[in-house]
Amino acid sequence: MTVIVGDPVDLSAYRQQAHAQPAALARATTLVMDRIAALLSQLRGIPAPPERWNPAAHGQKETGRLEP
């Protein structure tokens, strides 16, 4: 097993906004997910896909489980 840990993600700019603005929470989430994608790319040795997987676009729930 290989484990890598990235630098802390500074979310202080979103601290006050996240409670009142769902768009700020979405931006903060995107920032964290982008950092995770970069770490996975480094770990796998291949570039991350240009678009993040969207379960809804493939008939899946948010959890990624296929509907029966």
N, C-alpha and C positions, 0 to 999 in steps of 0.2 A: 504494500500500500504506500502511496506517495501522498503526502499532505503538504500543501503550501498555505501560507497565511499572508494576506496582503496588509498594506498599511491601513490604519484606521481611516474611515470615511468621515469627513467633517460635514455633519448635517446641521450645524448651528444656524445656518442661514434659513433653514426651514422650521426651526423650533417654534416660533410664534405663529407662523402661517399655517402649519399643518392642521391645527385644530379648527381653524375657520375656513380654510380653502382646500377642498379636495384636489384641486389642480397642483397645489404645492406638495401635497403628499404624493401625488403621482410623479412629480419631478424628482422628489427625493428617492422614491422607489426606483425610478429609472437610473439614477446615478449609482445606487447600490448594485443594481442588476448589471449595469455596464462594467463595474469593477469586478464583479463575479465572473462575467463573460471573459474579461481580459485575463483573469487568473486561470480559468479553464483553458483558454487558448494557449497560455504559457505551459500549463501542465501537459496538455495533449500534443503540443508542438505543431498545431495547425491553426489557421485563422478561425475566429468565430464567424458563424454565418452572418450575413449582412442584416438579417431581420431576426428578431427573437421569436421563438415559437409562440403562437397564439392559439391556445386550445379551442377557443370559440370558433376560429376559422376552420377548424377540422372536426366540428361536431362533438367536442369534448367539454366536460365540465372544467372549471378552473383548476381542479385537482389533477386534471389530465386523464381521468378515467373515462373510458369509452362508454357511451350509453348502450344498453342492451337492445 
